[in-house]
């Protein structure tokens, strides 16, 4: 009984600490788009009008709640397709209009699924606009120390944490993460695949410096 009471007290303390700092939810985030985020100007100019219209965005909640709904351990993934490069607004271009397919953790209740979708939309900074599909499914979200591996129906995303900052051709970071995150770090995208049918486009765009990872809190 004493052990049960102590466990409950510790759980309450963690919740109180999350709330005391104005933060009610924390977790990990990974994204990859179909254009480089670190490259030379020659590459960026070539991609600006022709690529970068698609992205995968994935969140895994460590602990906490969103809009009063507990989301401990649950994940959500968004496949996003825009009418122009999703990042081009950062260098003076127009803002993309997007359509998204959302995949929510099949373990979630109906209320949790709605909260996961709402959280992803809120944290996407407008990247997730029109949602055309919401699908409960098994989601794999693994951090093995060297890479992130995310898999869901129609989606495969693998991001290596190591990225070579090669300054050739004036290489530098041009864009920032699509979502609000802390400790944003660029990665190397080993796999970035969406083969669903609801967005009117499919993609497979591996082996690029096109990803970010970090943590989120809200």
C-alpha positions as CSV (number, residue, x, y, z in Angstrom):
1,X,0.0,0.0,0.0
2,X,2.8,2.4,0.9
3,X,4.5,1.7,-2.5
4,X,1.2,2.4,-4.3
5,X,0.7,5.7,-2.4
6,X,4.3,6.7,-3.2
7,X,3.9,6.0,-6.9
8,X,0.7,8.0,-7.0
9,X,2.4,10.9,-5.2
10,X,5.3,10.9,-7.7
11,X,3.0,10.9,-10.6
12,X,1.2,13.9,-9.1
13,X,4.5,15.7,-8.6
14,X,5.5,15.2,-12.3
15,X,2.1,16.5,-13.4
16,X,2.4,19.5,-11.1
17,X,5.9,20.3,-12.4
18,X,4.7,20.2,-16.0
19,X,1.8,22.6,-15.2
20,X,4.0,24.9,-13.0
21,X,6.2,25.8,-16.0
22,X,3.3,26.5,-18.2
23,X,4.0,23.2,-20.1
24,X,1.4,20.5,-20.3
25,X,2.8,18.2,-22.9
26,X,6.3,17.1,-24.0
27,X,7.7,14.7,-26.6
28,X,9.9,14.1,-29.7
29,X,9.4,15.4,-33.2
30,X,10.9,14.4,-36.6
31,X,10.3,15.8,-40.1
32,X,11.6,15.4,-43.6
33,X,10.6,17.3,-46.8
34,X,11.3,16.7,-50.4
35,X,13.9,19.4,-50.7
36,X,17.3,20.1,-49.0
37,X,17.4,22.3,-45.9
38,X,21.2,22.5,-46.0
39,X,22.8,23.1,-49.4
40,X,24.5,25.6,-51.6
41,X,22.5,28.4,-53.3
42,X,22.9,26.6,-56.6
43,X,20.9,23.7,-55.3
44,X,18.3,25.8,-53.5
45,X,17.6,27.8,-56.6
46,X,17.1,24.7,-58.6
47,X,14.7,23.1,-56.1
48,X,12.7,26.2,-55.1
49,X,10.2,26.0,-57.9
50,X,10.2,22.3,-58.6
51,X,10.5,20.3,-55.4
52,X,9.9,20.7,-51.6
53,X,6.1,20.6,-51.9
54,X,5.7,17.5,-49.7
55,X,6.7,16.6,-46.2
56,X,6.3,14.0,-43.4
57,X,5.9,15.3,-39.8
58,X,5.8,13.0,-36.8
59,X,5.2,13.6,-33.1
60,X,5.6,11.2,-30.2
61,X,4.2,12.3,-26.8
62,X,6.4,11.3,-23.9
63,X,3.9,12.5,-21.3
64,X,1.2,15.2,-20.8
65,X,-2.1,16.3,-22.1
66,X,-3.5,18.5,-24.8
67,X,-6.8,20.3,-24.5
68,X,-7.3,18.4,-21.2
69,X,-6.9,14.9,-22.8
70,X,-4.0,12.7,-21.6
71,X,-1.8,11.6,-24.6
72,X,1.0,9.7,-22.7
73,X,3.0,7.5,-25.1
74,X,0.8,8.2,-28.2
75,X,2.0,9.3,-31.7
76,X,0.6,11.1,-34.7
77,X,2.1,11.4,-38.2
78,X,1.1,13.9,-41.0
79,X,1.8,13.5,-44.7
80,X,1.5,17.0,-46.2
81,X,1.3,18.1,-49.9
82,X,1.3,21.8,-51.0
83,X,0.8,23.6,-54.2
84,X,4.3,25.3,-53.9
85,X,7.5,24.6,-52.0
86,X,6.5,24.4,-48.3
87,X,9.5,26.5,-47.2
88,X,9.8,29.1,-50.0
89,X,8.1,31.7,-47.9
90,X,11.2,31.9,-45.8
91,X,13.2,33.3,-48.7
92,X,10.5,35.6,-50.1
93,X,8.1,33.2,-51.8
94,X,4.4,32.6,-51.4
95,X,2.9,30.5,-48.6
96,X,1.8,27.0,-49.7
97,X,-1.8,25.9,-49.5
98,X,-1.7,22.4,-48.2
99,X,-3.7,19.1,-48.0
100,X,-2.8,16.6,-45.3
101,X,-3.3,12.9,-44.5
102,X,-3.2,12.3,-40.7
103,X,-2.3,9.0,-39.1
104,X,-3.2,8.7,-35.4
105,X,-2.1,6.0,-33.0
106,X,-4.6,3.1,-33.1
107,X,-4.3,2.7,-29.3
108,X,-5.9,6.1,-28.8
109,X,-9.6,6.6,-27.8
110,X,-11.8,8.8,-29.9
111,X,-11.1,11.8,-27.7
112,X,-7.4,11.1,-27.8
113,X,-7.4,10.8,-31.6
114,X,-9.2,14.2,-31.9
115,X,-6.6,15.7,-29.4
116,X,-3.7,14.3,-31.4
117,X,-5.0,15.8,-34.6
118,X,-5.6,19.2,-32.9
119,X,-2.1,19.1,-31.4
120,X,-0.4,18.3,-34.7
121,X,-2.3,21.1,-36.4
122,X,-1.5,23.6,-33.7
123,X,2.2,22.8,-33.6
124,X,2.6,22.7,-37.4
125,X,2.5,26.5,-37.6
126,X,-0.1,26.5,-40.4
127,X,1.7,23.8,-42.4
128,X,-1.2,21.4,-41.8
129,X,-4.2,23.2,-43.4
130,X,-6.9,21.1,-45.0
131,X,-7.1,17.6,-43.6
132,X,-8.4,15.1,-46.2
133,X,-7.9,11.9,-44.3
134,X,-7.6,10.8,-40.6
135,X,-6.7,7.2,-40.2
136,X,-6.1,5.2,-36.9
137,X,-3.2,2.9,-37.5
138,X,-0.2,1.2,-35.8
139,X,2.6,3.7,-35.6
140,X,6.2,2.8,-35.0
141,X,8.3,5.7,-33.6
142,X,11.8,4.5,-32.6
143,X,14.9,6.5,-31.5
144,X,17.8,4.0,-31.5
145,X,20.4,6.6,-30.7
146,X,21.7,6.8,-34.2
147,X,18.5,7.4,-36.1
148,X,14.8,7.9,-35.9
149,X,12.6,5.3,-37.6
150,X,8.9,6.1,-38.1
151,X,6.5,3.8,-39.9
152,X,2.7,4.0,-40.3
153,X,0.2,3.0,-43.0
154,X,1.5,4.5,-46.3
155,X,4.4,6.2,-44.5
156,X,8.1,5.4,-44.0
157,X,10.5,7.9,-42.5
158,X,14.1,7.3,-41.4
159,X,16.3,10.1,-40.3
160,X,20.0,9.7,-39.4
161,X,21.1,12.0,-36.6
162,X,24.5,12.7,-38.2
163,X,24.7,15.2,-41.1
164,X,27.8,16.4,-42.8
165,X,27.9,20.2,-42.9
166,X,29.8,20.4,-46.2
167,X,30.3,24.1,-47.1
168,X,31.0,23.4,-50.8
169,X,28.9,25.5,-53.2
170,X,28.3,27.9,-50.4
171,X,26.5,25.2,-48.4
172,X,24.5,26.6,-45.4
173,X,21.1,26.1,-43.7
174,X,18.4,27.9,-45.6
175,X,15.2,26.8,-43.9
176,X,13.8,26.1,-40.4
177,X,11.6,23.3,-39.1
178,X,8.0,23.3,-40.2
179,X,6.9,22.7,-36.6
180,X,7.6,24.5,-33.4
181,X,10.4,22.5,-31.7
182,X,13.2,22.9,-29.2
183,X,16.8,21.9,-29.9
184,X,16.2,21.8,-33.6
185,X,18.9,19.7,-35.3
186,X,19.4,18.9,-39.0
187,X,19.6,15.3,-40.0
188,X,20.1,13.1,-43.1
189,X,17.0,11.6,-44.6
190,X,17.6,7.9,-45.4
191,X,13.9,7.3,-46.2
192,X,11.0,9.6,-46.9
193,X,8.1,7.8,-48.5
194,X,4.4,8.3,-48.8
195,X,2.4,5.9,-51.0
196,X,-1.2,6.8,-50.0
197,X,-3.9,7.8,-52.5
198,X,-5.7,10.7,-50.8
199,X,-3.3,13.5,-51.5
200,X,-3.2,13.1,-55.3
201,X,0.6,12.6,-55.1
202,X,3.1,10.0,-53.9
203,X,6.7,10.4,-53.1
204,X,10.0,8.7,-52.2
205,X,12.8,11.1,-51.6
206,X,15.8,9.4,-49.8
207,X,19.4,10.4,-49.2
208,X,19.0,14.1,-48.7
209,X,19.9,16.7,-46.1
210,X,16.2,17.5,-45.8
211,X,15.2,16.7,-42.2
212,X,15.0,18.1,-38.7
213,X,14.5,16.5,-35.3
214,X,14.1,17.8,-31.8
215,X,11.7,18.0,-28.9
216,X,8.4,19.8,-28.5
217,X,6.5,21.2,-25.5
218,X,3.3,23.1,-25.2
